[in-house]
Structure formats: structure tokens, C-alpha cells
Amino acid sequence: MQVYLPLSVLMIRACHALQDKFQIEIMKTFFTTIGNLFKKPATIPFPAAATYKPDDYRGLIVFDESLCIWCRRCETVCPPGAIVFSQNITDGKQTYHYSPYVCIYCQECVRTCPKQGCLIQSAEPGHPATKEHDVNNVWNKLFADSLESRVVYAAEKKKQQAAAKANPQS
């Protein structure tokens, strides 16, 4: 003879079984946590101790202005836009700008540069950004200003060429 229990009794028994299993898991986790308090840490105590750097470590990009031919290839291939050139409106001189906080250290700029040694990827790690650096706002403004300076320079140069064409005395 089979005895059928009401659904509510079956649900209560199932809940008690799950609750017992859950309590066992909580106790296991608790004892594991207590045990870990007395074990040596598995991580490196950075920044107190130096971290291991592999031989092929890719760090900050170093720029040598004396070798640069100002082709802007590095700016073109940089995936996150960590390199930008600004241009002086009066003499057309370009200035290199690099943000280590935007850089993903992919080395594309170094590979693309036609002038050997102009861009080098050093073994120096990037520094963490702090609130004082105001990284996003400063870089975004510099990036926009750099692009604007090139547009203004191109327009000024075009204007001077048109004036020279119209007045061929010199």
C-alpha cells in the first residue's frame, strides 16, 4: 500500500534537504576561509615587491624626436588613438603627443615606423592613472586640439598659396 503525501509536505521536505546541503557548503567555505588566513599568500605583494617581467615585456613607448620624419604613420595605425601630432600654425612644426593611459602596448606604432629607432617600446611599465592626472579629460582635449591645429594650419597654408598665386610678385 502506497501512501501519497500532500504536495506541501513534499515541498517542505525538499526545502529541508536543500537547506541542509546549503548549510554544508557554507560550512565548507567558512573552514576554507579560516584555513587561508594562516597560509602564505599566493600572490606577489605588489608594489612592495617587484613583479616578474618576461623577456618580451612590452612597456611604454619612447619617442626620439631627432630621428622622426613626421610621416604620422604611428598615429594612423594606433588602434586606441594613443598617439597624436599637433601642428604649430605659424611655422608648421609638428609636436608628438603620447598617452600611456590610452596605449594598449600593441607595438603597432613601432612596427610601422619607417625610421628605425624613432619609436622604441621600452621595458618600463606604464604608471597607474590617478585622479590628479585627470586622464580622460586632459587627453581628449589635447587630442581634439591637436586635430584642430592641423585643420587650421592646412587652411592657413591653402590661403597663403592662393594669395601667392593671385599675387605672383615674389
N, C-alpha and C positions, 0 to 999 in steps of 0.2 A: 504494500500500500504506500503510495507516494503522497507526501504532504506538500501541498503548494503553499508557499508563504506569500503574503501580500507584497506588492511591489515596493511599498515604502520600507518594509523590513529588509528586503534585498538591497535597496539603495543605501540604507544605514550601514549594513554590513560591508558593502563595497567601500563606502566612505571611511569606515574604520580601518579597513585593510590598507587603503591608500595613505591614510594618516599615519599608520604605523610605519609604512615604507618611507614616507617623507621624513618622519622623525629620525629614522635610522640614518638617512642621507645627511640630515642636518648634523647629527652627532658625528658622523664620519668627517664631515667638513670642519667641524669645530676642532676635533682632535688633530686633523692635518694642519690647521692653522696654528694651534698651540705648538705642535712639533716644529713648524717652520720658524717660530720665534727663536729657537735655540740652534738652528742650523746656520752655516755660513751662507751669506747671500750669493745667489747665482749670477748676479750682475756686477759690472765694474762700477766702483764708486766714483763715477764721473761727476763733477770736474776735479775732485780731489786727486784721483789717479789718472794718468794718461791712458788713452784708449789705443788699441792696436790699429795701425793703419796698414792696409795691404800695399804691396809694391806698386800696383796700378791705381792707386788712390787718385781721384780727380778732385782737386781743390779749387781755390779761387783763380780767376783769370787775371794774368798780369799783362799789361799793355806797355809796349815800348814805342813812344811817340816818334823817336828818331828813325825807326825803321818803317813806319806806316806810310803807305802810298795813298791813303784816303780813298780807297775804292768802295768802301761801305759794304763789302760782301759779308762781313761778320754781322752787321746789323740786319742784313736781308735774311740770312739763314738762321738767326737766333730764334728758336721756337717760342720762348715766352716773352721775347722783346726786352731782354736784359741789357742790350747794347743799343745806344742811340748816339747819333752825331748831331751836334748843333753847329750853326754856321754864323760867323760874325757878319753883320750886314755891311759894315764899311769896307773890310778888306777880304772877305770871303773865307777867312781862316776857319777851318773846322776844329771842333773840340769833341773828344771821345768821352762818353759817359757810360758807366757800367754800374749796375746794381747787383751786388752779390745776394741780395734778398729775393730777387726775382729769378736769378740764374738757377737752372736745373743741372748745371755742370755736365752737360752732354758732350761737350768738346767740339761741337759743330763749327763754332767760330774759328777755333784753332785749325781744324782740318781744312776749312775753306780759304783761309788767309793765304794769298799768293806770295806774300813776303815772309820767308822763314824767320822765325824768332820774334816777329812783331807781337803776336799773341801767344802766350805760354800758359798752360794750365799747371799751376804750382801744386805743391803738396800741402799748402796751408789750408786748413779747413775754414769754411765760412763761419762768421760770427753770428750768434743769435740776435735777432732784432729785439729791441726794447721799445718801450713806449716813447722814450725821449727821441728815438730816431724818426718817429712818425713816418715809417717806411712807405706805406701806400700813398699817402697824400703828397709827400715830397717827390717820390719817383714819378707819379702820374703827372704832376705839374711840370717837372723837368722834361719828361717825355713830350708832353704837349707843346711846351715852349720851344723845345728843340725842333720839332717838326714845323712849327710856325716860323721859326727863324729861317729855315731853309726855303719855305714858300716866299717869305718876304725878300730874301736875298735873290731868289730866282726872278721875282717880279721887278726888283730894282735893277738887276743886270739886264733884263729884257728892255726895260725903259731906257737905260743908258745906251744899249745897242740901237734902239730905234732913234734916239736922239743923235747918235753918231752917223747913222745912215741919212737922216734928214739934213744934217749939217756936216758935210764931208770936208771941212776946212782943215782939220788937224791930221 
